[in-house]
């Protein structure tokens, strides 16, 4: 069973016809002319049989011409709600209803009525046409124009409680579109329907080939270059390439060398400045390695010392003379033929034992400390010097007895 609020168009029309039929039966007395067609009329339709339920509706006392759409819908809902239970007693209007509805019901079936006729029936205009159709053999031409003109009248007539246009109500009732939200499939179906047809594909137009130029319009082809011209072009191109190429090569080579120098300077900067001096103590071999009166010069370039095995004040000794002139610091030379040390700077001369005897040297040469090591070798210590004018040569650390 349908919901009480959702009424179909058929139910609304049935209610309208019942209201119309009841009103006609109550207002107009039974006529003999109308009773004959009623006997000849076919069996009353279902809406006609439900006409006795009409008095239960609140709009029963109103004429149909004054009823609004809201009243009609209210009457239809009330009838629908009390559809199963029939009233216990039939009113006089209801008793006469079959004869009246017999005149209204056979007018048209609900499915055959147009919208204008439905609206006219809803506003009580149909009953006027229906009896005429029954009483006269040719009522149709007169009824149809009235029915067609009927939709125009309700717009001007008074309506009670109408908030929506009747046309829009009927249009919405017959509308096939679904109300409320729609699914994606329905939206796609609508989009496919609304989609524009594909544009026709235009055929490609192939332009005809260009005609060949006439002979007089053609440009003469350039003559091939001679060997001399080719050589000249090659020479110029190669000269330019060599010129610029050599400049580029020189520039890049200079840049590379400069970068290398900068890298070397940076590497030198990363290491600290240290003195690479020889050690102050060094061994010079065994005492027997030196012959009496020998002056050994092989340690002079590296250590600046002469190893002499000679005697001083009648005592044979092995001592180490410092190879520095006592004048201004030059390095004297040992002259084996003259058996003396000779300074090349100012001509100072020193004996084998280191005593100065010529030149500007003010004092004798100095001695380094010398001693025997644990292994029996002689070891010179340059950290300690001995001067003869100070009487230091008498120190046992300044010589090794031979
Ligand atoms: Fe040796 Fe002057 S430095 S004599």
Boltz pocket constraint, residues with backbone or C-beta under 6 A from the ligand:
constraints:
  - pocket:
      binder: B
      contacts: [[A, 325], [A, 326], [A, 327], [A, 328], [A, 329], [A, 330], [A, 343], [A, 344], [A, 345], [A, 346], [A, 347], [A, 348], [A, 359], [A, 360], [A, 361]]
      max_distance: 6.0
